[in-house]
Amino acid sequence: MFRRDDKNRIAAIDTGVPAQAFTPVSILDPGPDGIPGAFDDQRLTNRGTPTKAHGLRNEL
């Protein structure tokens, strides 16, 4: 069972690193069985932080 509660959510805004600095990185999720190449695999897209932006985070 999965439940999502959208009340009283808090969002962090990073003012130190602009959104354009992040690059999309594709990651393979092998699924619950842990076997790459099976039917339950999916590709996830995450955002990679450039090395020059490390330490510049300023979350509000």
N, C-alpha and C positions, 0 to 999 in steps of 0.2 A: 504494500500500500504506500502511496505517495501523497503527501499533502503539502500544498503551498499556501503560505500565509503572507499576504501582501500588505498587511496592516503594520504601521509603525516601522517602516523600513528606513534604514539609514544608508545613504550613498556617500562614498568617499570620493572627493574630487581632487585629483592630483594637479596642482597648479605649477609644479616645478618642471614637469616634462610635458611638452605639447603632444596632442594625439598623433600628429604627423610623424613623431619620432619613433613610434612603434611600428614594427614590421610583422605581417602575418606569418605564422609558423604552423605548418601542417603536422599533426601528430596522429599516428595510427593507434586507435584503441582496439585491442584484440578481443574485446567483449568479455562476458562472464566466464567463458570457457578458457580464456587465456591463450588460445591457439591462433596465431596470425594466419590469415588466409581463409578462415572459416566464414560461414554465412552471417555471423553476428558482428562482424567487424564494422567499424565506422571511422571516418576521418574527422578529427576535431581541429578547429582552427583556434590558435592561441595567439597572443601578441607578444613578440619578443622585444625586450628593452635593449637599446644599443648600449655598449659598454661606456661610451662617453656620458650617458645619462645616469649612470649609477651614482647614488648619493645626492641626486638633485630632487628627489621626491619631496613634495611639500603638500601633504594631504590635509584637506579641510574637513 
